[in-house]
Amino acid sequence: MKVNKCTALTKDGSPCSATPRVGTGYCPWHDPVLADERHGWKINAGRSKSTRNRARKRILSAALDLHEIDGALCQALLDVLDGSLEPNIGSAAATIARTVSTIRTASEIESRIATLEAQAGIGTARRFS
């Protein structure tokens, strides 16, 4: 059974090797009917590859609770001591962990203050917003 190939040429002039869409002789990347959609694909692909978007995905997928951070730092300490981790990387991890802990503590305090103020019927302004 012969597999059909797209009838378009690539930018370098060679035949496209992609499988054409059903009922057309073109793959999705060469089909003139999909020109507007392709433009949207390019825009969305650029957005999904942005540094900000990649960082957001990594942060959300890697969020750790304080117990997990503690475990990771203890492992980093052991790795620094046995020479399998550079000390500057361990130091950077500790600095980041300290910042995470400080932010979480401030957030917890802010939440408790807001609860107490609401119970007392005073102060509705947020402090750290």
C-alpha positions as CSV (number, residue, x, y, z in Angstrom):
1,M,0.0,0.0,0.0
2,K,1.4,3.3,-1.1
3,V,1.4,6.2,1.4
4,N,0.5,9.5,-0.1
5,K,2.8,12.5,0.5
6,C,2.0,16.2,0.5
7,T,2.3,17.6,-3.0
8,A,4.0,20.9,-1.9
9,L,7.6,21.7,-1.9
10,T,9.5,22.7,1.3
11,K,11.4,26.0,1.6
12,D,14.6,24.3,0.3
13,G,12.7,23.1,-2.8
14,S,12.5,19.4,-1.8
15,P,9.2,17.5,-1.8
16,C,7.3,17.7,1.5
17,S,7.3,14.2,3.2
18,A,4.3,14.9,5.4
19,T,1.0,12.9,5.0
20,P,-1.7,15.0,3.3
21,R,-5.0,15.8,4.9
22,V,-7.9,13.6,3.9
23,G,-9.4,14.9,0.6
24,T,-6.5,17.2,-0.2
25,G,-3.1,16.9,-1.6
26,Y,-1.6,19.0,1.1
27,C,-0.4,18.5,4.7
28,P,-1.7,21.0,7.3
29,W,1.5,23.1,6.9
30,H,1.0,23.6,3.2
31,D,-2.8,23.5,2.7
32,P,-3.8,26.9,1.4
33,V,-7.2,26.5,3.1
34,L,-5.5,26.5,6.5
35,A,-3.4,29.6,5.9
36,D,-5.3,31.8,8.5
37,E,-5.3,28.9,11.0
38,R,-1.5,28.4,10.5
39,H,-1.0,32.0,11.4
40,G,-2.8,31.5,14.6
41,W,-0.8,28.3,15.3
42,K,2.4,30.3,14.9
43,I,1.2,33.0,17.3
44,N,0.1,30.5,19.9
45,A,3.3,28.5,19.6
46,G,5.3,31.7,20.2
47,R,3.3,32.4,23.3
48,S,3.6,28.9,24.7
49,K,7.4,29.0,24.2
50,S,7.9,32.4,25.9
51,T,10.2,32.5,28.8
52,R,7.5,33.8,31.1
53,N,5.1,30.9,30.1
54,R,7.8,28.3,30.5
55,A,8.7,29.6,33.9
56,R,5.1,29.7,35.0
57,K,4.6,26.0,33.9
58,R,7.8,25.0,35.7
59,I,6.8,26.8,38.9
60,L,3.3,25.4,39.0
61,S,4.5,21.8,38.3
62,A,7.4,22.1,40.8
63,A,5.7,23.8,43.8
64,L,6.9,22.2,47.0
65,D,5.6,22.4,50.5
66,L,8.0,23.4,53.2
67,H,8.6,19.8,54.2
68,E,9.6,18.9,50.7
69,I,11.9,22.0,50.5
70,D,13.5,20.8,53.8
71,G,14.1,17.4,52.3
72,A,15.6,18.8,49.2
73,L,17.9,21.1,51.1
74,C,19.1,18.3,53.3
75,Q,19.9,16.2,50.2
76,A,21.7,19.2,48.7
77,L,23.8,19.5,51.9
78,L,24.8,15.8,51.6
79,D,25.6,16.3,47.9
80,V,27.8,19.3,48.7
81,L,29.6,17.4,51.4
82,D,30.2,14.4,49.2
83,G,31.3,16.6,46.3
84,S,28.5,15.7,43.8
85,L,27.0,19.2,44.0
86,E,28.9,22.4,43.6
87,P,28.7,24.5,46.8
88,N,27.5,27.6,44.9
89,I,24.5,25.6,43.6
90,G,23.7,24.5,47.2
91,S,24.0,28.0,48.4
92,A,21.7,29.3,45.6
93,A,19.1,26.6,46.5
94,A,19.3,27.6,50.2
95,T,18.8,31.3,49.3
96,I,15.7,30.5,47.1
97,A,14.3,28.2,49.8
98,R,14.7,31.0,52.4
99,T,12.9,33.4,50.2
100,V,10.0,30.9,49.6
101,S,9.8,30.4,53.4
102,T,9.7,34.1,54.1
103,I,7.0,34.8,51.5
104,R,4.9,31.9,52.7
105,T,5.3,33.1,56.3
106,A,4.3,36.7,55.4
107,S,1.3,35.4,53.5
108,E,0.2,33.3,56.5
109,I,0.6,36.2,58.8
110,E,-1.4,38.5,56.5
111,S,-4.2,35.9,56.2
112,R,-4.3,35.6,60.0
113,I,-4.4,39.4,60.5
114,A,-7.2,39.7,57.9
115,T,-9.2,37.0,59.7
116,L,-8.7,38.7,63.1
117,E,-9.7,42.1,61.7
118,A,-12.8,40.6,60.1
119,Q,-13.8,39.0,63.4
120,A,-13.2,42.3,65.2
121,G,-15.1,44.3,62.5
122,I,-12.1,46.5,61.7
123,G,-9.7,47.3,58.9
124,T,-10.6,45.9,55.5
125,A,-7.6,47.3,53.6
126,R,-5.0,44.7,52.5
127,R,-1.5,45.3,53.5
128,F,0.6,43.4,51.0
129,S,-1.5,43.5,47.8
